[in-house]
Amino acid sequence: MAYYGLGTKEAILSDLETQLKTISGIKTVDFQKTDPRGASPERYPGIFINDLRTDREQKLGDIWKNIFTVVLVGFVWAQAAENLATKLNSFIVTTKGKVLADPYRNSNARDTNIDTIVTDGGSYHPQGQFMMSLTITFYSAT
């Protein structure tokens, strides 16, 4: 029987990055908030992983319960003949599936939940964006 949940933020982020890189056709998975190179179709679709915050609660002596909040910023580029909303929604569904494929983040987390998914309602062809907020619960010894 495997025990899930004792891990580190670094191991959890590494597993999340590995899962997202398996999305078919993805071009970019990175740890940053914005693309400093500007809009370029060669970097789309992509996801930025943002480590937002960690709330901690001491449980037993040196065991801590951690609620880790991560925000994924996903972006797509639609060709002239493509429907931007359809392409964006398809990427959201695929990303959601990859995030939930292993809620234990390779045994480093107790659980992974998707709290919210928000799209950029003002998206204009050819670029679309979404934000997906994740809550990852894990325990640590420090």
C-alpha positions in Angstrom: 0.0 0.0 0.0 1.4 3.4 -1.0 1.3 6.4 1.3 0.4 9.7 -0.4 1.0 13.1 0.8 4.5 13.6 2.3 6.4 15.8 -0.1 7.9 19.1 -1.0 6.7 22.1 -3.2 9.6 21.5 -5.6 8.7 17.8 -6.2 5.0 18.8 -6.6 5.8 21.5 -9.2 8.2 19.2 -11.0 5.5 16.5 -11.3 2.9 19.1 -12.4 5.3 20.4 -15.1 6.0 16.8 -16.3 2.2 16.1 -16.6 1.6 19.3 -18.5 4.4 18.7 -21.0 2.6 15.5 -22.1 -0.3 17.5 -23.5 -0.3 16.7 -27.3 1.0 19.7 -29.3 2.0 21.9 -26.3 4.9 24.2 -27.1 5.6 26.0 -23.8 5.5 25.0 -20.1 7.4 27.5 -18.0 7.5 29.0 -14.5 6.8 32.7 -15.1 3.9 35.1 -15.2 4.2 36.7 -18.7 5.9 36.0 -22.0 8.8 38.6 -22.3 9.1 37.8 -26.0 5.6 38.9 -26.8 2.9 37.1 -28.8 4.5 34.6 -31.1 2.5 31.7 -32.7 5.5 29.4 -32.2 5.1 29.5 -28.4 1.4 28.6 -28.4 -0.3 26.7 -27.0 1.4 27.0 -23.6 1.1 27.2 -19.9 2.8 29.3 -17.2 2.9 27.7 -13.7 2.6 30.3 -11.0 3.4 29.3 -7.4 0.9 31.6 -5.6 1.0 30.8 -1.9 1.3 28.1 0.8 -0.8 28.1 4.0 0.6 25.9 6.7 -0.8 24.3 9.9 1.3 22.4 12.4 -0.3 18.9 13.1 2.0 16.6 15.1 5.3 17.9 16.4 7.3 18.4 13.3 4.5 17.4 10.8 2.9 20.3 8.9 -0.2 20.3 6.7 0.4 22.5 3.7 -2.3 24.0 1.4 -0.4 25.0 -1.7 -2.1 27.3 -4.2 -0.9 27.2 -7.8 -2.3 29.1 -10.8 -1.9 27.9 -14.3 -2.1 30.5 -17.0 -2.9 28.8 -20.3 -2.8 30.4 -23.7 -3.7 29.4 -27.3 -3.3 30.8 -30.7 -6.0 30.2 -33.3 -5.4 30.2 -37.0 -7.6 32.5 -39.2 -10.1 29.7 -40.0 -10.2 28.3 -36.5 -12.8 29.2 -33.8 -10.9 30.7 -30.9 -13.5 29.7 -28.2 -13.5 26.1 -29.4 -9.7 25.9 -29.4 -9.5 27.5 -26.0 -12.2 25.2 -24.5 -10.5 22.1 -25.9 -7.2 23.2 -24.3 -8.9 23.8 -21.0 -10.4 20.3 -21.0 -7.1 18.7 -21.9 -5.2 20.6 -19.3 -7.8 19.7 -16.6 -7.5 16.0 -17.6 -3.7 16.1 -17.2 -3.9 18.0 -13.8 -6.4 15.4 -12.4 -4.7 12.4 -14.0 -2.5 12.1 -10.9 -4.0 14.1 -8.0 -1.2 12.7 -5.7 1.6 14.3 -7.8 3.7 11.2 -7.9 3.0 10.4 -4.2 4.1 13.9 -3.1 0.6 15.3 -2.4 -2.4 14.1 -0.5 -4.8 15.6 -3.1 -5.1 18.1 -6.0 -8.3 20.1 -6.6 -9.2 22.5 -9.3 -10.8 25.5 -7.6 -11.7 27.8 -10.5 -11.2 28.1 -14.2 -11.6 31.6 -15.7 -11.3 32.5 -19.3 -10.4 35.9 -20.7 -13.8 37.0 -21.8 -12.2 39.8 -23.8 -10.1 37.5 -25.9 -9.8 38.6 -29.5 -8.8 36.3 -32.4 -6.0 35.0 -32.6 -5.1 34.8 -28.9 -7.0 33.3 -26.0 -6.2 32.8 -22.4 -7.4 31.0 -19.3 -6.5 30.8 -15.6 -6.9 27.6 -13.6 -6.5 27.8 -9.8 -5.3 24.6 -8.1 -5.2 23.7 -4.4 -2.7 21.0 -3.6 -2.7 19.5 -0.1 0.5 17.9 1.1 2.3 17.2 4.4 5.9 18.0 5.2 8.3 17.4 8.1 9.6 20.9 8.2 
